[in-house]
Amino acid sequence: RGGRRARSKFETLTPLLLRCPQFKVMELFDEESLLGDSNAKPIKVVPEMLDYAFVEKCKSADEIRAILQSLKSGEYGRYPDLENTTRAKLIELLPEQEKKKIHAISAKSSVSDVSMEREILQDWLGGLTDASEEFAA
């Protein structure tokens, strides 16, 4: 076939794994956890609430959650630093169990962890190839 060798399953999957790193998936889940846990009635966010001093003084997780949702929506503009400050404040106000969950979800894998998981995946794919060759014979 024009001198091209067939790609192994691992070679086929590797680019997909590299395009979808674990931390991006976890960041999305982390945001959903922070923004989606409120059972309280909706809070109207006014521009005066989008202020570092207001965020720092605020003691209501529901208000902070509403502010974070407003910042993420871009309704009043984009303020990445204020968004990060608000996210940190919300985590600070969450119950201990929720804090632990958020920190566990957002933890990044070490290089050695990723390397080990890639080896495990490669071994697994090799086993699949061996098994499919056995069945084909």
VENLIN-V76435 format. One record per residue. N is the residue number from 0. SS is DSSP state (a for helix, b for strand, c for the rest). PHI is phi in whole degrees, -180 to 180 (none if undefined). Layout:
<<N SS PHI> <N SS PHI>>
This chain:
<<0 c none> <1 c 68> <2 c 79> <3 c -91> <4 c -88> <5 c -70> <6 c -84> <7 c -72> <8 a -62> <9 a -66> <10 a -64> <11 a -72> <12 a -78> <13 a -54> <14 a -59> <15 a -65> <16 a -65> <17 a -72> <18 a -78> <19 c -126> <20 c -62> <21 a -55> <22 a -63> <23 a -69> <24 a -63> <25 a -67> <26 a -62> <27 a -63> <28 a -64> <29 a -59> <30 a -64> <31 a -61> <32 a -64> <33 a -70> <34 a -86> <35 a -101> <36 c -93> <37 c -84> <38 c -105> <39 c -76> <40 c -67> <41 c -59> <42 c -110> <43 c -77> <44 c -94> <45 c -108> <46 a -54> <47 a -64> <48 a -79> <49 c -89> <50 c -143> <51 a -56> <52 a -64> <53 a -63> <54 a -62> <55 a -65> <56 a -81> <57 c -64> <58 c -113> <59 c -100> <60 a -63> <61 a -65> <62 a -65> <63 a -64> <64 a -61> <65 a -65> <66 a -63> <67 a -62> <68 a -61> <69 a -64> <70 a -63> <71 a -66> <72 a -73> <73 c 78> <74 c -54> <75 c -113> <76 c 111> <77 c -108> <78 c -136> <79 a -58> <80 a -67> <81 a -66> <82 a -61> <83 a -65> <84 a -64> <85 a -66> <86 a -61> <87 a -63> <88 a -65> <89 a -63> <90 a -61> <91 a -61> <92 a -84> <93 c -70> <94 c -61> <95 a -54> <96 a -62> <97 a -67> <98 a -59> <99 a -61> <100 a -63> <101 a -62> <102 a -65> <103 a -66> <104 a -67> <105 a -89> <106 c -65> <107 c -93> <108 c -77> <109 c -78> <110 a -60> <111 a -67> <112 a -62> <113 a -64> <114 a -61> <115 a -63> <116 a -66> <117 a -64> <118 a -63> <119 a -61> <120 a -63> <121 a -63> <122 a -60> <123 a -62> <124 a -64> <125 a -61> <126 a -63> <127 a -64> <128 a -63> <129 a -61> <130 a -65> <131 a -69> <132 a -68> <133 a -63> <134 a -69> <135 a -71> <136 c -80>>
